[in-house]
């Protein structure tokens, strides 16, 4: 990309900087087009000035400042966030050059001194990020605008003209990241902003470019969830001081190896609760289920806990939620000075409250109530109360799932115990007058006024959750003579009657028939929620019988809570014991691993294996996952499972219970998960009415049509229109393929139209009524023809994303996001063609032996069939793979083969050996450990990330690479170059071995 700004961007940049200077920033003209050395000298001067008390008038020497720079440049964005936020002052400890002066602590950043005298806020333009001399593929770059905090570049901003997509600016940052331009002081960058005059996005920095995710590029909203797109309003509300400082110090968090910045509504909610706490007012936050309430609550809790006069307690209503919340809070706090105390027992809770330790406590409301009752009993017995120590503090209770009715009586007991307290509830479905509890309670009566709202409609509009696709299946064999659904009695749905058995059979058959559609070819799992425990056991037994009969191969789990006593307990135990035995055999190969004595361990494992959110369960092999979990009430609220996309309902629900259950399915995951599927079997007409009513109440009037996908007939119409839209521009796939030789603008027009068609296909393909072969006349395109268009898309993608040669100038900035398009698996795929190759090669082998006319004709037919399928595979975008298969067939067709020869296995072996040979050759050429390189390849292919790169760097041998003709300035340059080389090798050169479609 050119070093020089276009005419449209220069005046915008000038106006933008002028605006910032009116909102707390100082423009430093001396640092325009600053080199790394100029920035370092500036930072050094500020560091000297802010630390005169420890420097004793002796400014930092070169070696001392070099130690500071080494500390900063060695930090990842996650690590540097910990440095900035782990305490009131961010301190770097160095050794003075004079040994007699020992070590000193240099203060760099003040987390809570927002706009105070210790902080200096500057804006600079066009900072130069130099490339390597005489290397065309590593040019100099310039960063548009940088915001310096005490000389540290913590926010970097890229601007574009109004007619250029913001994605282009984001791609530019990604490119700079791959070029290692964020080194030196720029290793400190925490936040990126991309903007033009009518829109802006912000997102957190990450360790490497592969970790950027479009789903976490946020548009700024005001407190009423209205988008702020005007650049001046954005600058004045988001980048102003003190807000920009607060973003860095208070509104970012570390989640594992990912740096996160809060979404706008989370920031507004945190601020609203803090403001209420300042005024000692209670209240609640209404944020849609799935929008990140746990993170919001964590930020509220830890920021309020910074006041030593407060004791913050985060309350859940049941143990599994408390365990999950405690785990999440502890993970969020890893890089900070926030203390989190998880309490497994009431005694643990009392112990923490009696101690001198300060920090946020996570517990259940039941444990809190018991602790209060013990305190009250001690006082009644004229003894010292176990909670005496905290009676002088302000108790701040933050309540998760605040819509739960269980809170009423327990909250009353706790409220009576403390003289100084505040309560803040978090819920996705508040209780209103229309659905108030049996005790006439609403969320407002329990917690006070609403402090912030971000409902389902807001979340959907903002892209924080997915739409729903609901189907209401009427499959009862017995219908009343009047035809009214409400007159169907419950014994027709459940129990041991023939009608109930037939109903369960049809439900199971429907689910099995449509499983691949709903699960997107088994990429996602599902929950079946039923009315009672007996129905759950009956469904489980039915699915297991059908599995033994070979009707399906789904992996089924069953989970529910057992009654404490009575006859129900015995039957409930028997059903769960059988399910535990099956589960133990399936996942541990030992039928006694899970049993009734450790039922809670079993219940926890089912939940974790269903959600696949815990590290241990994230990357399970297919045989270790659960396809369907049958529940009664468990997992229908407060259960986070991004890979769950379907809820099958055999129970009646309404209002908050319905919303909560549906919301298990529409968490954002990846481009293959486009919606949450809801399939209703029991009383479908009534449930459709209740669904519409619930969403109108909780997402706003008219929201049902916005939140749910339309009826199938409308989807058919939409799909046909996208087909017509594509064909108006490119009447055939051949015409589309010829666009490879046309302008980028022509190519992008086709890509955009095909993307819309691909999305429309994704949507309609999830409907049970969709049958392409039978309905082809309705759509105007066959699946085979679609495959050819998809092939043209793949060919143009390959052409447009091909890296430029070293001597070629950089071309026009690519503005199309290929990762946003889902590639559909086709009937003519690799395995299909290889099976035809097996048929042909065996036939050829037989003809070689027999040499008769019939065998010759059979061989010719098999050859023509194979050649036709190879041609179709090539046209569908898999030309490289088609050629690989052609080469293998050519090599084998005149060799005597075993009668059991299998081309699928032979091709897999051939590809594995070729891939292994390339890995070994690459390792030998660059002086790398081949096993470590293989591990790097395996890691990338499993999760798309380059992990454990330091290990391979440490073992790398520069002399081997030099002996093979490579040149490097020094060891550091060698390691940087080989890292870029192996990333290109793994992501691009080995891609031909990953094409499995």
N, C-alpha and C positions, 0 to 999 in steps of 0.2 A: 504494500500500500504506500502511496505517496506520503512524503513527510509534510506536504503542504495542505492546508485546509482549503476546502472549496469555498467559493465566494459566499454561499448561503450560510455556512457554519461560523465564519469569522465574526460577523456582526452579532449573531446570536450569542456566541461565547462572550463577547464584550459586554453585552447587556446583562447576561447571566451573572458575570463576575461583579458588575456594578450593583446588581440587586443584592448579592450576598454581603457586600460591604455595608449595606443598610440594615443587616440583621445579624450583627455580632462578629463578622469576619473582617480581617484586614488584608487588603491586597498587597502582596509583596512584589513590587515591580522588579526588584533586583534579582528575583529568582525566576523571571520569565526565561524559558528555554534553559532551565537549570540543568547542569550536568550532575551526575552522581556525586562528584567531588564537591560541587557547590552546595548541594543539599546536605551532605555530611558535615561540611564546615558550619552551615547554619544551625543544624541540630546540635553540634558540638558547642557552639556559642551559647545557645539556650541552656544546655546542660550545665555549662560552667556557671552561668548566671543564677540558675535555680539551686545550685549546690555550694554556694560560697561558704556556708557554715561548716561544711566538712572538708572543703578543698583548702581552706585557710589561705586564700589569695593565691594559691598555686594551681593554675588551670591544668586541665588534663593534658598529659604528655601524649605524643603520638601512640606510644605502645599502650597506654592506659585507654585511650579512645578506641584503639584497635580491639581491645578486649570487649568494650561495649558493643562495637559493631559485630564482632563474632557472636556475641550473645543474641543479638537481634536477628542476624541473618540465619542463624541455626534453628530459629523457631518456625514451626508450621503456624498457619492462621489459628488453629485450635489452641496450640500452646501459647501463642502470643495473646490470645483472648484471656487465657488464665492469668497471664502476667498483668494484664491491664485491669482485671476485675477482682483479683484475689487479694482484697484488702483495700483500705482507704488510700494507701500510697503504693505505687508500683516502683520497686527498687531493684537496681542492678548492683550487685556486690563485686567490686574489683580490688585487685592488689595494686597499691601504689608502686611506682617505679623505684622509689626509695624504700628499701625494706624496713627501715626504721619507722616509717609511717603506717605500716601494716595495711589492713583492709579498710575500705570505706564503702558506705551505702549511698549510691547516687539515686536521687528521686527523679523519676522520669515523668510520671503521670499521676494525677490525683482523681481517683474515681468519683468521689462525691463533691469535689470542689467545682461544681458546675458554674461556669462563667465567673469563677472566683479569681482572686489576684494571683494564684499560682499557675493558672492556665493561660495559654496564648494560642489564639485561633487565627490561622492565616490561610489565604487562598492563593494558589499559584497556577500559572498556565504553561502548557507546552513543555513539561519536563522531558528531557531527553533520556531515552533508555537505549544505550549504545548496543550495536551488534558486534560481531566479530569481524575484524579486518579481513578483506579479501574473501569473504564468504557471502555469495549472493543470496543464499537461503537463510541468512541471519542478518537482516538489515537493521539500521537504526530505526527506532520508533519514537513517537512522541505521545505523551498522555495529555489529553485535552485539559482537564482541570483536576487539581488535587487539593484536598483540604488537609492542612497540617495542624496537628494538636501538639503543642510544644515542640514543633519541628518534625514530628513523626507523621508520615503520610498514612492516615487511617481510613480515609474515604477517597476513592478515585472515581472520577466521573467522565464518561464518554458521551459526546453529543453528536447528533445527526441533523441533517436538514429535514424540514417538515415532510418532504415527500419520500423519505427513506424509512424503512421499517426499523423499529427498535431492535428487532432480532439481529439486524446487521451489526449494531453497536455491541450487542451481547456476544455475537460471534467474534467480533474484533478482540474483545477482552479474552475470550477463550483462546484465540490464536496467540495473543501476547503471552498467555499463561504457558502454552506449549513451547513457546520460544524462550522461556525462562526470563522474561523481562521483569518479573516481580521478584527480583533479588535485591541484595543490598538493603537499604532502608525500606524499600517497597515490599520487603517480606512482611512488614508490619501491617499492611493493608487488611482491614477488617470487612469493609463494605464497598460494594460497587453500586453505582447509579448509572443507568443509561437513560438519556432523555432527548427530547426534541421539543419544539415549541408547544405541541398539543398533547404530549403524553410523556410518562416517565415510569421507570421500574427500578426497584432496588433489590439486591440480593447479597448474600454473604459470600465472602471469599472461601475457597476450599484448598486443600493440600495440592490437588492437581486438577487439570482441566476436565478429566473424565468424570469428576464428582459434581460438576455443575448440573443442575436439573431445572428445566424450564418451569416445573410446577412450583418452584420456590423463588420465582421471579415475581415480586409483588407490586401491584399498583397501590399507590397511597390513597387512603380514604379519610374522609372527615369522621367525626364521632357518630354521625348519623348514617354512616356507610355509603355516602355519596362519593363517587370517584373524583379525585382531584387531578385533572389532566393538564390544566394550564400551568406552564412552567413557572410563572411568577408565584402562583399560589403554592405550588409544590415547594419552591425554594423557601417561601415565607413560613410554611408550616412544618416541613420535614427537615430542611437543612439549616434552619435558623439555630442560633445559640439561644437557649440551652438545649433544644430538642436534639440536635446532632450529637451533642455530648452524651445525652441520656441514651440515645440509640446505642452508642458504643459501650457505655458503662452499665446500663440497666436493662436494655432490651435485646440483648444477644445471649445465647446459651450454647453450651457444648453438649452434643448428644452423641456419645461414642467418639468416632473420628470425624464427625460432621459438625461444622459451625453453623448455627441457625440464628436467623434474625426473626424477631416476632412479626407476625402479620399485623396489618393496621388495626383490626378490631381487637386483637390481643393487647396491643399497646394502649388503646383507648380504655379498655376494660381495666387494665392494671392501674392506669392513672385515675380512673373513676373510683376504684376501691380505695386507693391511697388518699384521695381527696376526702372521701367519706370518713375514713379512719381519722384524718386530721380533725374532723368536726365531731368525732365520736358518734357517727350515725351508722346504723346497720343497713343492709341492703342485699340484693341478689343480682347476679349476672346471668342473663339469658343468652347463651351461645349454643348454636345448633350442634347436635350430636355429631361427632366426627370432625369438629373444627379445631380441636386442640385445646380443650378446656384444662386438661391436666398440666400442660405447659404454662398456660395462663395462671392457673391457681398456684403453681410452683413459684412463678415470678412474684405474684402478690404476697405469698407467704414469706419468702426470703427477704423481700424488700421491707416488709413490715417488721420482720424479726431483727433488722439492723438497729432498731430502737431498743436499747437494753431494758427499757421499762415494760416492754411487751413480751408475752409468751404466746406464740402462735401454735395452734394445734389444728392439723388437717384431719377431718373426720370422714370416714367412709361408713357405710351401713352394713358391710359384711366383710368377712376375713379375706376372701380372694381379691376383692377390690382394694382393701387396705394393703395387702401384699404387693399388688401391682403398683399402687400409688407410691408406696414406700420405695420400691425398686426404681421407679421412674425418677422420683425426687433425688434419690441417692446418685443415680447416673447423671442427672443434670448438674448436680453439685460437685462432681468430681474435680473440676479445674478451678473451683471457687473457694472462698472462705466460709461458705454457708454450711452449717452443720445440720444434718438430718438424723433424727433419732427414730428408728423403726421399733415398734413395740409389739412383741409377739404375745405377751401376756399382760394382764392387768398389773401384776407386780412390777413388770418392766416399766410400765407407764408411770406408776407411783415413784419408782426409783429415780427416773429421769426428772420428774417434777420436784423431787426433794433435793436433787443435786445442784451444784453451782454451775453446771454446764448450760450454755445458752445455744439454742437452735430450734428449728422447726420440728415438732413432734408429729408423726403420722400414726394414727390409731383408729379403732372403730368407735362409733358412738356408744356401743354397748360397754366397751372397756371403760370409756370415760364415765359413763353412768355408774358403773360398779365402783370405780375409784371414788366418786362423789359420795356414794352410799356408805362406803367404808369410812370416809372422812366424817360424815354426819353421825355415824354410829359411835365413832371414837369421841366426838364432842359430846354426844348424849351420855356417854359413860364417864364424862369429866376427864378425858384423856387428851393428849396432844393430837391434833388431826394431822394425817399424813400429807395433806395439801396446804398446811399452814403457810409454808414458805412462799407459795405463789399467790396467796390472797392479797398481797400488796401490789401485785403486778396487774396490768391490764391484760386480761385473757382475750385473745382473738381467735375465734373458732371459724375455720373455713370449711364448709361442708360440701362434699362431693355428692353428685346425684341428689340434689336438694329437693327433687320432686317426690322422693320416696316417702310414703305415708308413715313408715316406722319412726321417723324423727320426732313426731309430735310429743308423745309422753316422755321420751328420753330427754329431749331438749328441755322440756319443762323442769325436770329434775336438776339438770346441769345449770340452767339459768338461775335457779334459786340459790345456788351454792356460792356464786362469785359476786363480789360487790362492784367490780369494774370489768366490764366485758363488752365485746362487739361480735356480731355474727354476720358472716357473708356466705351466701349460698351460691353454688354454681349448678346450673341445670340447662339441659337442652329442651326440656318440656315442662315449663312451670305449671303449677296447679292453679286454676282460675275458679271463678264461681261456678261455671258450668260443670266442672269435674272435681269439686272440692271433696275433701276426705269425709269419712263418717263422723269425724269430730268437728266438721265445719271449718277445716283449715284450708287456707290457700298459701301459696308460696309467699305472697306479700304479708299475710298475717303472721307468718312464722319468721320472716327475715327482714321485712321492711320494704322500702321502695326499690323499684328496679333501677339499677345503676348503669347498665349498658345492655343493648340488644344487638344480636347478630343472629337472626333466625334462619330457617332453612332456605327461604327465598333469597336472603342476602348471601348465604354461603354458596348456593347454586350459581347465582349471578357472578360471584367472585371466583368461581372455579375451585372452591375449597372442598366441595363434595361432588358426587356424581348424581345424574338423574336416575330415576327408577323406571324399570319396565315391568308392569304388572300384568299378569294373566289370571283370569278367574275361570276355573275349570269346573263346569257342571257335569259330573260323571256319575250321578246317582242312578242306580238301576230301578229304584222304587220312587215314583213321583206321585204325590196325592192326586186324586181325580180332579181337584180344582186347579192343579198345576202350580200351586203357590209354594214357594220354597220354605216359607216360615212354618208350614204345617208338617214338614219332615221332622220326625222325632229324633232325639239324640241316639236312640238305640239302633237307628239305621246307619249311624256313623261309627259307633263304638260298641264294644261288648262282644258276645259270642254268637250273636244271631247270624244267620246266613247272609242277610243283607249287609251287616257290618263287615263280615269277612270279604264279601264281594267288593265292597267299597274300598277296603284296604288294598285288595288285589289290584283294582284298577288304578288307584293312586300310585302304587309301586311300579306298575307297568308303564304308566305315563312318565314317571320320573326316569326310569331306565331308558325308555325310548328317546327322551329328549335330553339325556344327561350331557352328551358331548356339546350340544348347542348351548345349554345354559352354563356349562363349566368352561366354555371356549376351549374345547378339546382337552379338557382335564387340567387346564392351567389353574383353575380355582376350585374351591370346595363350597359346601353348602350345609345348612342346618334344616332339619325337619322339626318343627315345633308342633307338639300335639297337646291334646286337652288334658290328659291325666297320665299317671304312671302306667296303668294297665295298657292303655292305648300305645304308649311308648314301647313297652315290652312286646306287645303283639306285633307292632310294625317291625321291631328289631328281629323277632323270630321269623317273620315272613321274609324279610330281605335275606336272612341267612339261609332259609330253605331254598329260595330262588337262586342264591349263589351256588349252593351245592348241586342244584339242578342244571347249572351251566347257563342260567339266564342273564347273568351279569358278573362282573368281576370287581365291583365297587368295594372299597374298604369302609366298613360301617362301625361307628362307635355309639355308645349309649351312656348318657349321664343324667342323673337326677338325685334329689335329696330324699333320704329314707325317713319315714315317720319314726318317732321315738318308741312307740309301743303299739300293741293291738294286733289284730289279725292282718291288717294291711301291711304291717311291718314284715311279716313272714313272707308274704307273696312278693313284696317289693324287694326284699333281700334276695330271694331266689332268682328273680329276673336279672338283678345286677350282678349276682355271683356268676351266672352263665356268661354275661357280657364281659365281665372281668377276665374270665378264663380264656375266652376267644381273643380278647385284646392282648393278654399276656403272651399267648402263643404267637400272635401275629407280629408283635413288636419286640419281644424279648426271647422268643423260642423256648419259653418256660411257662407252663400253664399256671404256676402258683405265684408269679412275680407280684401280681396285684390280687388282693383278696379283700374280704369284708373287714378284716382287721386294719387294713391300711387304705380304706376306701377314699380318704381325703387325698392321699397321694395319687390314687388312680384318677380322681376327679380333676386334680391339678394337671396331671399329665395329659388328659384328654383335652382340657382347655388350651394348654400350651401347644399341643400337637395340631389342634384345630386352628389356632391363631397364627402359629409360625412367626411370632414376633420376637421371642427370646432367642438369643444368639445360638443356643444349643439346637434349636429347632428350625432356624431360618433356611438352612441349605440341606434339608433332608432329601434323600433319594426318593424316587416316586413310590417305591414299595414301603417306605416308612411314613408316608403321609396318611391323613384321613380324608376320604372323599365326602362322607356324609356323617354328621353328628346328630343323633336324635335326642331331643330335649323336651322337657315340660316347661320349666321356667328358667333354668340356668342359661347363661350366655345370651339372654335376650336384652340385657341392659348393662351398660358399663363394660362391655366386652369389645376389645379392639382387635380386629382381625382383617388386615388389609387384603389378604388373599381369599377371603370369603366373599362371594358375589351373589349367592342365591339363598333366599329364605322360602322354604315350602311350609305352608300353613295349614294345619288341621286343627285349628282352634279359633275361637272368636276373640277378637281384641278390639279396643277402641281407645281414642284419645291418646294420652301420653304413653300408655303401654304399647299401642300400635306404632306410634312414631319411633319409640325406642327400639322396638324389634326390627322394624324396617331398616333403621339406620345402621344395623350391624353390617349391611351389605354394600353400602355406597361410599366406603372409604376410598380415597384415591390410592392407586398403586402404580400401574404402568399403562402404556398406550393400549394394551390388550384388554384392560379392564375399563369398559366404557359406561357401565351402568350397574346398578344394583337390581337384581331380578327378584321379583316377588310373585310367587305362584300360590293361589288360594284354592283349596279344595272344599273346605267346609263352608256351607252357606255362602257361596260366592256373591250372590246378589246383595245380601246384607253387608258383607265385608267390603264390597265396592262402595256402597253408600257410606259406610263408616270410614273408609280410607279417604274418600273425598272430603268428608266432614272434618276429620282430624287435620288434614293438611290445610284446609281453608282456615281453620282456627289457629294453627301454629305457623303457617307460612304466609298468611295474608289472603285476602279475597282474590279469587281468580288464579291462585297459585297452583292448583292441581294440574292444570294443563301445562304449566311451565315446569313443574317438578317431574311429571310422568311423561313417558313417551306416548305418542298417539296410538290409536287402534291400528291393527294390522293393515286394514284397507288403506289408511292414510300413509302408512310406511311404504306400501306397494307403489302408491302414486309418487311419493317422494323419490323412491329408488328409480322409477322409470324416468322422472324428470332429470335426474343426474346423469342417467345414461344418454338421454337426448342432448343434454348440455355438452357432454364430452364429444359425442359424434358430430355435433354441429361444427366443432373445431377440427377434429380429426376423424373423418368418416370410417377409417379402418385402422387396425393396429399397425399395418404396414406404413400408412401415412405418418402415424405417430413415431414409428421407429426412424423414419427418414428425417425427423426433426433433429437428430444428432448432428446434422450438418448445417443446421440453421442457427439463428441468433439465440443468445441466452434468453432474451425476452420471449421469443416464440416457445422455447423449451419450458420456461417457467409457466407460461399460460397453460400448456398441456399438463404440467405437473400439478398445478393448482386444481384443474378440472378433474384429473384422475384422483387426487387426494379426496375431493368431495365424494366421488363415486366409491372409493375404498371405504370411507367413513359410513356412507349410506348402506353399503353392503354389510359392514360390521353390525350396524343397528338392526337391519331387517333379518339378518341371519340368526339372531338370538330368539326370534319368535318361533313358537312351536308350529305355527301354520306354514312357515316358509318352506317351499320345496321348489328349488330352481328348475329341476328337470320338468316337473309337471306344469310349472307356471311360466316357463320361458317366454311364451307368447305375450304375456302381460308386461314383460320388461324390455324386450327388444334387444337382448344380448344373451348369448349362451355363456355357460361357465367356461367353455374352451376359449371363446372369443375374449372374454374378460382376462383369461390367462395370458393371451397374446398382448393385450394392452398393458398388463402388469409387466410383461417381459420388456416392452418398449420403455416403460418407466424405469425398470432396473438397468437397462442399457444406457439410457440418458443419465441416470444417476452415476453409473460407472464412469462415463465420459466427463461429467461435470465435476466429479470429486477426485479425479485423477490428479495427483500432485504434479506441479509444474517441474520441468527439468531445471537443473541448476542455472543454466545459462538463459532460461526464459524469464522475461519480466512477469511480475504478478499480474494476473488478469483481473477482470471486474469482480468486485466483492460478491460472493454468492449469497443470495438472500432467501433461498428455499431451505426449509428444515426437513430433510429426508427422514429423520428419525420419527417424525410425526405421522408417518404413513405405515399402516399395518399391512404386511404382505400376507395374502391369503394362501393357505395350503390348497393345492390343486389336485385334481384327479390324476393328472400326468405328473407324477413326482419322481424323485430319484429311485425309490424302492420299486415303484411300478415298472419303470424302465429296466431296472436290474432283474426283476423277475422275468421280463420278456427276454433279456439277455441270457438268463439261465435256460429258458426254453429253447432259444436259438442255438446256443452252444452245445446243449445236449443233443439237439436234433442234428446239428452238423457232425457231432461225434458219431452218432448212429449212422448217418449217411456214409461217413468215411469207412465204416465197417461193412455196411450192406451193399452200397452202390446200386440200389434198386430205384425204379422210377417213382414209386409212391413216396419213399423216404426223401427223394430229391425234391418232389413237389411240396412236401410238408416242411422241408428245410427252407425252401424259397419263400413260402408263406410266412414262416417265423422270422426270416430275415427282413422281409418287407414290413412286417408289423413292428419289428424292433427299430428299423430305420425311420418309420413314420413317427414313432413315439419319441425317438431321439430328436427329430426335427421339431416336434411340439415342445419338448423340454427346452431346447435351445431358444425357441421363439418366446417361451414364457419367462425369459430372463435368466436362464441357467446355462448359458452357452459354455462356460468353463467346465461345468460339471458334465454336460453332454459330451464335450470333447474328451474328458478324462475317461468316460465310459467307452467311447468309440475306440480310444487307444487300447484300453484293456481288452476289448472284444477282438480287435485286430491282432493283438499279441497271442490270444488264446485259441482263435478259431481253427488253427491248423495243428494244435497240440492235442494229444490224446488225453482226455479228461476222465476222471472218475464218474461212475454213473450217478453218484450223489452230489456232483458238483453244484455249488450254490454261488451265483454271481454276487449276491448281496454280501456274503461273508468274504468272498475273494476281493471284492472292491474295498471293503472296510480294511482288510489286511494290507492291501496295496497302498491305500491312502495313509494308513498309519505308518507304514515303512517309509513312504516318501516324505511325510511330515517329519518323522524322526531324523531322516537323513538331512533335511534342511536345518533342523535345530542343531544337530551336531556340527554341520558345516559352518553355521553362523557362530556357534560357540568357539570353534577352532579358529575362525578368521579374526575374531575380536578378543581372544584370550579370556573366555568366560568359562565358568564351571557349567557343564552341560546339564547336570541334574538341577542346579539352582535355576537355570534358564527354563528347563522343563516345568519346574514348579511355578515359575512366573507365568508361563503359558497356561497352565492348568487353572491358576487363580483368575487370570483374565477371562478365560472361557467360561468359568462358573459364575462370576459376578460382575464382569466388565471393569474390574479395577486392577491396577498394577500394585500389588502388595509385596512387602518384604524385598524391596529393591535394594535396600542398603546392604543386605547380605551378599547379593551378587556383585555389587560395587566393590565391596571389601575384598572379594576373591579375584577380581579382574586383574589381568596381567597386561600392562601397557606394552611391554616389549614384544609380546606375541603379535599384537595388532600392528605395531610399527614394522615388524619383520614381514608382515603381509601387505605392506604398501600404504598403510594409513599414517597420517602425520598429525601430531598434536603439539601444542605449545608447552604443555606441562601435564602433570597428573590430574589436576583439577579439570582441565579442558578435556582430557581423555574420558573422564567419568561422565562429564556432561554430554559429550558427543555419543558415547556408547548407550547412554540411557535413551537419548532420542532415537538412536538406531534400533535398539531392541523394541522400543514401543512401536515404531513403524513396521518392523519385521513381524511382530506378533499381531498387531491390529490389521495390517494390510496384506503382507506377503503370505501369512498363514491362513488368510480368510478363505482361500479356495478349499481348504480342508474342513471348514466349518459349514459349508453350504449343504444343509441336510434336508431342504424342502423338496 
